[in-house]
């Protein structure tokens, strides 16, 4: 039951709405609460001490809790894209009309102050049946909903939720009508990033693929489905399926989205492999670098994501073949990863490579001793520092060269003594 004390002077009629109601009914933790106010106006809300923050429609912050309260509104499509709407937030708009404009039935419920649920569009039934279904045909007017539904499919996959076929059909229609092109890069990445934080982010990309949206938004990833890998190392064969399995493993290994994004991008170069050379993909690590860069530039991906994705793309096979690499190659790898100044980055790289090994049918729990071997080499090589060479009177490049020579000697010695 809502606390009526949240309402200044109890002079407004407000309802808890959307995700908070949905998650309450699913017994999930509620982190954000949004309220809709019916029968009020901007003037009245301001007079009660609320602070207006919405530009396109009236949204306010509660004077004490700072939670969001929005005036009930209806929307009308007037232009292309997800911003092409006009809204009516007059005092005559009802809670049912406000809920009608929402994307999914499970998000179109409201809770009265006395605990009564308002559910005019069958949200509770779809919640019980684990179905993500659009509220009305107006769903097709907002292309952002394609991404949102895919994200909800990922977030609630563990609960058994699936997208209703008729909703998926509308998502496909939005895609075919070229509406996705109206989405800003920032908006696309926000949805992608939120999905990477889910327990099953692979469902986000699989859902986008099923409605054709992945080909529009991430063609470099979409093309991997159907491209084969050698069965000896990839019993799952398909590069797209492998990438989704690697993403699953990345989730198990870390909660860092940078690592999950790197897992997503690590094999993009296989999309450029000549078909007559399949299932081999010689040089796919290097050929994938421009594709990773293109994705990051197009979606305005944060620098930290891009840096790790590029290194994992370029050097994941180096990690897999660590025991076979020459000492000089190992030192070049460590320098490229800047393990001397970025130990956390090195750990992220190793986790992404571990996810790549385990993201294969039958390899899900495989040992990966390469990572401990590389950690040992780096730990010992880090013990080499400039102090001794400064004391010897060396300067500048002489010190750098001396450190390189000694690190190489350390790596070579460990490599000789190691038995694998």
C-alpha positions as CSV (number, residue, x, y, z in Angstrom):
1,X,0.0,0.0,0.0
2,X,1.3,3.5,-0.8
3,X,1.9,6.0,1.9
4,X,-0.4,8.9,1.4
5,X,2.0,11.1,3.4
6,X,4.1,11.2,0.2
7,X,1.5,13.5,-1.3
8,X,1.9,17.1,-0.1
9,X,-1.2,18.0,1.9
10,X,-2.9,15.0,0.3
11,X,-4.2,17.4,-2.3
12,X,-3.3,15.3,-5.4
13,X,-4.5,11.9,-6.6
14,X,-1.4,9.9,-7.6
15,X,-0.8,6.3,-8.7
16,X,2.3,4.2,-8.6
17,X,2.7,3.0,-12.2
18,X,4.8,1.0,-14.6
19,X,7.8,-1.1,-13.7
20,X,7.4,-0.7,-9.9
21,X,3.9,-2.3,-10.1
22,X,5.2,-5.0,-12.4
23,X,8.1,-5.9,-10.2
24,X,6.0,-5.7,-7.1
25,X,3.8,-8.4,-8.5
26,X,6.8,-10.5,-9.5
27,X,8.3,-10.1,-6.0
28,X,11.3,-8.4,-7.5
29,X,13.3,-5.7,-5.7
30,X,12.0,-2.2,-6.7
31,X,14.7,0.4,-7.1
32,X,12.7,3.2,-8.9
33,X,9.2,4.3,-8.3
34,X,7.3,6.5,-10.8
35,X,3.9,8.1,-10.1
36,X,1.2,9.5,-12.3
37,X,-1.0,12.3,-11.1
38,X,-4.6,12.6,-12.3
39,X,-6.7,15.8,-12.4
40,X,-3.9,18.2,-11.6
41,X,-2.0,20.9,-13.4
42,X,1.5,22.4,-13.7
43,X,0.4,25.4,-11.6
44,X,-1.0,23.2,-8.8
45,X,2.0,20.9,-8.7
46,X,4.3,23.9,-8.4
47,X,2.2,25.4,-5.7
48,X,2.5,22.1,-3.7
49,X,6.3,22.4,-3.8
50,X,7.1,20.0,-6.7
51,X,10.0,20.9,-9.0
52,X,9.3,20.6,-12.7
53,X,12.0,18.7,-14.7
54,X,10.2,17.6,-17.9
55,X,10.6,19.7,-21.0
56,X,8.4,17.8,-23.5
57,X,5.7,16.9,-20.9
58,X,5.1,17.8,-17.2
59,X,7.3,15.7,-14.9
60,X,8.0,16.8,-11.4
61,X,10.2,15.8,-8.5
62,X,8.6,15.3,-5.1
63,X,9.7,18.0,-2.6
64,X,10.8,15.4,0.0
65,X,11.4,12.0,-1.7
66,X,12.6,13.4,-5.0
67,X,10.7,10.7,-6.8
68,X,9.2,11.4,-10.2
69,X,5.5,12.5,-10.5
70,X,4.1,13.0,-14.0
71,X,0.8,14.5,-15.0
72,X,-1.4,11.9,-16.7
73,X,-1.2,12.4,-20.4
74,X,-2.1,11.1,-23.8
75,X,0.1,11.1,-26.9
76,X,-0.4,11.6,-30.6
77,X,2.0,10.7,-33.3
78,X,2.8,13.7,-35.5
79,X,6.3,12.9,-37.0
80,X,8.7,10.1,-37.6
81,X,10.9,8.6,-34.8
82,X,10.5,8.2,-31.1
83,X,10.4,12.0,-30.4
84,X,7.7,12.8,-32.9
85,X,4.8,13.1,-30.5
86,X,2.5,15.7,-29.1
87,X,1.0,15.2,-25.7
88,X,-2.1,16.3,-23.8
89,X,-1.6,16.6,-20.1
90,X,-4.9,18.3,-19.3
91,X,-6.9,17.7,-16.1
92,X,-9.4,15.6,-18.0
93,X,-6.9,12.8,-18.8
94,X,-7.8,9.6,-16.9
95,X,-5.4,7.0,-15.5
96,X,-6.7,4.5,-18.0
97,X,-5.9,6.8,-20.9
98,X,-2.5,7.4,-19.5
99,X,-1.9,3.6,-19.3
100,X,-3.1,3.1,-22.8
101,X,-0.1,4.9,-24.3
102,X,2.4,2.5,-22.6
103,X,4.4,-0.2,-24.5
104,X,3.5,-3.5,-22.8
105,X,0.5,-4.7,-20.8
106,X,2.8,-5.7,-17.9
107,X,4.0,-2.1,-17.8
108,X,0.4,-0.7,-18.1
109,X,-0.8,-1.2,-14.6
110,X,-1.3,1.2,-11.7
111,X,-1.6,1.0,-8.0
112,X,-4.1,3.1,-6.1
113,X,-3.1,4.6,-2.7
114,X,-5.3,1.9,-1.0
115,X,-3.5,-0.9,-2.7
116,X,-6.0,-1.6,-5.5
117,X,-4.5,-2.5,-8.8
118,X,-5.8,-0.8,-11.9
119,X,-5.3,-3.1,-14.9
120,X,-7.5,-2.2,-17.9
121,X,-5.4,-4.0,-20.5
122,X,-4.7,-7.5,-19.0
123,X,-1.3,-6.9,-17.5
124,X,-1.8,-9.3,-14.6
125,X,-2.9,-12.1,-16.9
126,X,0.1,-11.6,-19.2
127,X,2.3,-11.5,-16.1
128,X,1.0,-14.8,-15.0
129,X,1.4,-16.3,-18.5
130,X,4.9,-14.8,-18.8
131,X,4.1,-12.9,-22.0
132,X,5.4,-9.6,-23.2
133,X,2.5,-8.1,-25.2
134,X,1.9,-4.7,-26.6
135,X,-1.0,-2.6,-25.2
136,X,-2.4,-1.2,-28.4
137,X,-1.6,-0.8,-32.1
138,X,-0.1,2.5,-31.2
139,X,3.0,0.4,-30.2
140,X,4.1,0.7,-33.8
141,X,4.4,4.5,-33.5
142,X,7.6,4.4,-31.4
143,X,10.6,2.6,-32.8
144,X,12.4,2.7,-29.4
145,X,9.9,0.1,-28.3
146,X,11.7,-2.5,-30.4
147,X,14.8,-2.1,-28.2
148,X,12.8,-1.9,-25.0
149,X,10.9,-5.1,-25.6
150,X,14.2,-6.9,-26.5
151,X,15.6,-5.6,-23.2
152,X,12.6,-6.7,-21.2
153,X,12.9,-10.1,-22.9
154,X,16.5,-10.3,-21.7
155,X,15.7,-9.0,-18.2
156,X,12.8,-11.4,-17.6
157,X,14.1,-14.4,-19.5
158,X,14.9,-16.2,-16.2
159,X,11.2,-15.8,-15.2
160,X,10.1,-17.6,-18.4
161,X,8.9,-14.5,-20.3
162,X,8.7,-14.6,-24.1
163,X,7.6,-12.0,-26.6
164,X,4.0,-12.5,-28.0
165,X,4.1,-13.4,-31.7
166,X,1.8,-10.5,-32.6
167,X,4.1,-8.1,-30.8
168,X,7.2,-9.5,-32.5
169,X,5.3,-9.0,-35.8
170,X,4.8,-5.3,-35.0
171,X,8.5,-5.0,-34.1
172,X,9.3,-6.5,-37.5
173,X,7.0,-4.0,-39.2
174,X,8.7,-1.1,-37.4
175,X,12.0,-2.4,-38.7
176,X,10.8,-2.9,-42.2
177,X,9.4,0.7,-42.2
178,X,12.9,2.0,-41.6
179,X,11.8,3.6,-38.3
180,X,14.8,2.4,-36.4
181,X,17.0,4.8,-38.4
182,X,15.3,7.7,-36.5
183,X,16.8,6.4,-33.2
184,X,19.8,8.4,-31.9
185,X,23.1,6.6,-31.4
186,X,23.0,7.5,-27.7
187,X,19.5,6.0,-27.2
188,X,20.5,2.8,-28.9
189,X,23.6,2.4,-26.8
190,X,21.7,3.1,-23.6
191,X,19.3,0.2,-24.3
192,X,22.2,-2.0,-25.4
193,X,24.2,-1.2,-22.2
194,X,21.2,-1.8,-20.0
195,X,20.7,-5.2,-21.6
196,X,24.4,-6.1,-21.1
197,X,23.7,-5.6,-17.4
198,X,21.0,-8.3,-17.5
199,X,21.5,-11.9,-16.5
200,X,20.7,-13.0,-20.0
201,X,21.9,-10.3,-22.4
202,X,22.1,-12.7,-25.3
203,X,18.3,-12.7,-25.4
204,X,18.4,-9.0,-26.2
205,X,20.4,-9.6,-29.4
206,X,18.5,-12.8,-30.3
207,X,15.2,-10.9,-30.0
208,X,16.5,-8.1,-32.2
209,X,17.7,-10.7,-34.7
210,X,14.3,-12.4,-34.8
211,X,12.6,-9.2,-35.9
212,X,15.3,-8.0,-38.3
213,X,16.4,-5.1,-36.1
214,X,19.9,-6.5,-35.4
215,X,20.7,-6.3,-39.1
216,X,19.9,-2.6,-39.1
217,X,21.5,-1.7,-35.8
218,X,24.5,-4.1,-35.6
219,X,25.0,-5.6,-39.1
220,X,28.6,-6.6,-38.1
221,X,27.1,-8.9,-35.5
222,X,24.1,-10.0,-37.4
223,X,26.1,-11.4,-40.3
224,X,27.9,-14.0,-38.0
225,X,24.9,-16.3,-37.9
226,X,25.4,-19.0,-40.5
227,X,29.2,-18.6,-40.7
228,X,30.8,-21.9,-39.6
229,X,33.7,-22.6,-37.4
230,X,35.9,-25.7,-37.2
231,X,33.8,-28.4,-35.5
232,X,36.9,-29.6,-33.5
233,X,37.0,-26.4,-31.5
234,X,33.4,-25.2,-32.1
235,X,30.9,-28.0,-31.8
236,X,28.2,-25.4,-32.0
237,X,29.6,-24.5,-35.5
238,X,27.7,-21.2,-36.0
239,X,29.8,-18.0,-35.2
240,X,26.6,-16.1,-34.1
241,X,25.7,-18.9,-31.7
242,X,29.2,-19.0,-30.4
243,X,29.2,-15.2,-29.8
244,X,26.0,-15.5,-27.8
245,X,27.5,-18.4,-25.8
246,X,30.7,-16.3,-25.1
247,X,28.4,-13.5,-23.9
248,X,26.7,-15.9,-21.5
249,X,30.1,-17.0,-20.1
250,X,31.2,-13.4,-19.7
251,X,28.1,-12.9,-17.5
252,X,29.2,-15.8,-15.3
253,X,32.7,-14.4,-15.0
254,X,32.1,-10.7,-14.4
255,X,29.5,-8.1,-13.9
256,X,31.5,-5.5,-15.9
257,X,29.8,-4.4,-19.1
258,X,33.1,-3.7,-20.7
259,X,34.0,-7.4,-20.6
260,X,30.5,-8.3,-21.9
261,X,30.8,-5.8,-24.8
262,X,34.3,-7.2,-25.6
263,X,32.8,-10.7,-25.7
264,X,30.2,-9.5,-28.1
265,X,32.8,-8.0,-30.5
266,X,35.6,-10.4,-30.3
267,X,34.9,-12.4,-33.5
268,X,33.4,-9.7,-35.7
269,X,36.3,-10.3,-38.2
270,X,34.8,-13.7,-39.0
271,X,32.1,-11.9,-40.9
272,X,34.7,-10.9,-43.5
273,X,36.3,-14.3,-44.0
274,X,36.1,-15.5,-47.6
275,X,33.4,-18.1,-47.9
276,X,35.7,-20.5,-49.9
277,X,38.0,-20.6,-46.8
278,X,35.3,-21.5,-44.3
279,X,35.3,-22.9,-41.7
280,X,38.8,-21.4,-41.2
281,X,39.2,-17.7,-40.4
282,X,42.8,-16.8,-40.8
283,X,43.6,-13.3,-39.7
284,X,40.1,-12.6,-38.4
285,X,41.6,-10.9,-35.3
286,X,43.2,-8.1,-37.3
287,X,40.4,-7.9,-39.9
288,X,37.9,-7.4,-37.0
289,X,39.5,-4.3,-35.7
290,X,37.9,-1.8,-38.2
291,X,34.5,-3.4,-37.6
292,X,34.9,-3.0,-33.8
293,X,35.9,0.6,-34.4
294,X,33.0,1.2,-36.7
295,X,30.5,-0.1,-34.2
296,X,31.9,2.0,-31.4
297,X,32.0,5.1,-33.5
298,X,28.4,4.6,-34.8
299,X,26.9,3.9,-31.4
300,X,29.2,6.4,-29.6
301,X,30.4,3.6,-27.3
302,X,32.4,4.8,-24.2
303,X,36.2,4.7,-24.6
304,X,36.7,2.1,-21.9
305,X,34.4,-0.3,-23.8
306,X,36.2,0.3,-27.1
307,X,39.7,-0.1,-25.7
308,X,39.0,-3.5,-24.2
309,X,37.0,-4.7,-27.2
310,X,39.8,-3.8,-29.6
311,X,42.5,-5.6,-27.5
312,X,40.3,-8.7,-27.0
313,X,39.5,-8.8,-30.8
314,X,43.2,-8.5,-31.7
315,X,44.8,-10.7,-29.1
316,X,42.4,-13.3,-27.9
317,X,44.2,-16.0,-30.0
318,X,47.5,-14.9,-28.4
319,X,46.0,-15.7,-25.1
320,X,44.7,-19.1,-26.2
321,X,48.2,-20.0,-27.6
322,X,50.1,-18.5,-24.7
323,X,52.1,-21.7,-24.1
324,X,53.3,-21.7,-27.7
325,X,54.3,-18.1,-28.0
326,X,57.9,-17.0,-28.1
327,X,59.2,-14.9,-25.2
328,X,59.5,-11.9,-27.6
329,X,55.9,-12.3,-28.7
330,X,54.7,-12.5,-25.1
331,X,56.6,-9.3,-24.2
332,X,55.0,-7.6,-27.2
333,X,51.6,-8.7,-26.0
334,X,52.2,-7.4,-22.5
335,X,53.4,-4.1,-23.9
336,X,50.3,-3.8,-26.2
337,X,48.1,-4.5,-23.2
338,X,50.1,-2.1,-21.1
339,X,50.1,-4.6,-18.2
340,X,52.7,-2.5,-16.4
341,X,50.3,0.4,-15.8
342,X,46.9,-1.2,-16.2
343,X,46.7,-4.4,-14.1
344,X,42.9,-4.2,-14.0
345,X,42.7,-3.9,-17.8
346,X,44.9,-7.0,-18.1
347,X,42.5,-9.0,-15.8
348,X,39.5,-7.9,-17.9
349,X,41.3,-9.1,-21.0
350,X,41.9,-12.5,-19.4
351,X,38.3,-12.8,-18.3
352,X,37.1,-12.0,-21.8
353,X,39.4,-14.6,-23.3
354,X,38.3,-17.2,-20.7
355,X,34.7,-16.5,-21.8
356,X,35.7,-17.1,-25.4
357,X,37.1,-20.5,-24.6
358,X,34.1,-21.6,-22.5
359,X,31.6,-20.2,-24.9
360,X,31.5,-23.4,-26.9
361,X,29.3,-26.5,-26.7
362,X,31.0,-28.9,-24.3
363,X,33.6,-26.4,-23.2
364,X,31.5,-24.5,-20.7
365,X,33.5,-25.7,-17.7
366,X,36.9,-26.1,-19.4
367,X,40.1,-25.4,-17.5
368,X,42.0,-22.5,-19.0
369,X,45.6,-22.6,-17.5
370,X,46.8,-20.0,-19.9
371,X,45.5,-17.2,-17.7
372,X,47.5,-18.3,-14.6
373,X,50.6,-18.7,-16.8
374,X,50.2,-15.2,-18.2
375,X,49.6,-13.8,-14.7
376,X,52.8,-15.5,-13.5
377,X,54.8,-14.0,-16.3
378,X,53.5,-10.6,-15.8
379,X,53.9,-10.7,-12.0
380,X,57.6,-11.7,-12.4
381,X,58.3,-9.3,-15.2
382,X,56.7,-6.4,-13.2
383,X,59.4,-6.9,-10.6
384,X,61.9,-5.4,-13.0
385,X,62.0,-1.7,-12.5
386,X,64.1,1.3,-13.3
387,X,65.9,1.8,-9.9
388,X,68.8,-0.5,-10.5
389,X,69.5,1.0,-13.9
390,X,69.3,4.6,-12.7
391,X,71.9,3.7,-10.0
392,X,74.1,2.3,-12.9
393,X,74.0,5.8,-14.5
394,X,71.8,4.9,-17.4
395,X,69.4,7.5,-18.8
396,X,66.3,7.8,-20.9
397,X,66.1,5.2,-23.7
398,X,68.9,3.3,-22.1
399,X,66.8,2.6,-19.1
400,X,63.8,1.6,-21.2
401,X,66.0,-0.8,-23.3
402,X,67.6,-2.3,-20.2
403,X,64.2,-2.9,-18.6
404,X,62.9,-4.5,-21.8
405,X,66.0,-6.8,-22.0
406,X,65.6,-7.9,-18.4
407,X,61.9,-8.5,-18.7
408,X,62.5,-10.6,-21.8
409,X,65.1,-12.6,-19.8
410,X,62.6,-13.2,-17.0
411,X,59.9,-14.4,-19.4
412,X,62.4,-16.6,-21.2
413,X,63.5,-18.3,-18.0
414,X,60.0,-19.0,-16.7
415,X,59.0,-20.3,-20.1
416,X,62.0,-22.7,-20.1
417,X,61.1,-24.1,-16.6
418,X,57.4,-24.3,-17.3
419,X,56.0,-27.8,-18.3
420,X,52.7,-27.8,-20.2
